[in-house]
Amino acid sequence: MNYTDARQILQRLPSLEVKPGLARTEHLLAAIDHPENSFPAVHVVGTNGKGSVVAMLASVLSRAGYRVGCFTSPDLVDFRDRIVIDDKWISKEELARIVEQLHPQLVEGDCPTLFEAMTAIAFEHFSRNKVDIAVVEAGLGGRFDATNVVTPILCILTNVGRDHLQVLGSSLLQVAWEKAGIGKPQVPFLVGKLPSDVEQVVIEECRRNEAVLVQLEEPEIERIAFDWEHVSYRIGKGDLPRRIDSPLLGGCQLENLRITLQAIELMRKAGFTIPNTAIVCGLAEVHWPGRFEVVQRSPTIVLDGAHNLPGVLALREDVRRYVPEKEHRHLLFGVLADKEVIPICNTLFPSFETVTLTQSHSARAASVKDLAQLASSLNSVVVESADVKNGVSVACASLGTEDFLLITGSITIVREARPFFLGGAV
């Protein structure tokens, strides 16, 4: 089987349908002798920030000399970029070999979802290549997410916000219950900043699961400088470096950094050797595209995959911090229809001089027509564009060298826009 054949098989699997339960994932893994049992893992869940924490932690562990598997979702640059060992994507040949091995289970009976199949492929890849540790991002929720079959040495919950409510439950408490379901007996469960009622749900679930709750310590991290290339932080806690530079520019990364550093301290206690030099180098070299990613200067163009209200609120503050003058701010925007479209638009649109509306090729994309009606009620200066390619062209056409264009609203928008600036670059 070649890579093209493997991709065709995978593309036939349901990618939008959510199937609760772990039975299909466990069936897949049983067919390949349970590769998930051959390596320890750090399991990360959360509404926002989980991918950034995974990227930072994996980068540090790799610089510390460990062979690190990294599983994230969705893909942004290439279909294979969600399965990585030490910064290298799974090869086309390896992916095809594993799909061929799994093929009977992919086409029989209650077939798995694409995410479930990719989870099994990732774990088999990590097992074959004998990773020392895997850093695994949950896809949706946690309790019934396909990734909740790993053997964790550390679980992390970054935060809980309003996203995927149609799947995870109608309230933050229900979402928290789903995410807290990754807790395992006697395993540390590091929890980020949460509202008190949400935190209580997590505390109760940790007690029920016999997980060891570890609450995030008070901030001893201060952002001391920032520009369009990196952010500098002063660290005032423990046996950690006193200064860290990071290319992850978003303001939300301060909280993600706090979580990452405390996770590193917990892993040190568990026996991992992680010198400060690895922390400094790993965080300085971390790569996480599509998150306040500067892809051009003069004019400045930034891609950001914020797609829910908490993410958009943080993004708005970043825009105001970096570009104080509204007359220089321009927006290219598209969103998925199953998100909180009205609050997201109400949050973003008034902060920009012009708004170009578009839609990705996703079947879930909100139509430009519907977005335009909403934008008109906000008195925004709007240009409509039928697709991302045209939207990029239209939005860039009138930019001056001092102007700023933000392309955001959905990972699908960022995925389709990114090649126009960076080609196939990682």
Secondary structure, 3 states (H helix, E strand, C coil): CCHHHHHHHHHCCCCCCCCCCCHHHHHHHHHCCCHHHHCEEEEEECCCCHHHHHHHHHHHHHHCCCCEEEECCCCCCCCCCCEEECCEECCHHHHHHHHHHHHHHHHCCCCCCHHHHHHHHHHHHHHHCCCCEEEEECCCCCCCCCCCCCEEEEEEECCCCCCCHHHHCCCHHHHHHHHHCCCCCCCEEEECCCCHHHHHHHHHHHHHHCCEEEECCCCCEEEEEECCCCEEEEECCCCCCCEEEECCCCCCHHHHHHHHHHHHHHHHHCCCCCCHHHHHHHHHCCCCCCCCEEEECCCEEEECCCCCHHHHHHHHHHHHHHCCCHHHEEEEECCECCCCHHHHHHHHHHHCCEEEECCCCCCCECCHHHHHHHHHHCCCCEEECCCHHHHHHHHHHCCCCCCEEEEECCHHHHHHHCHHHHCCCC
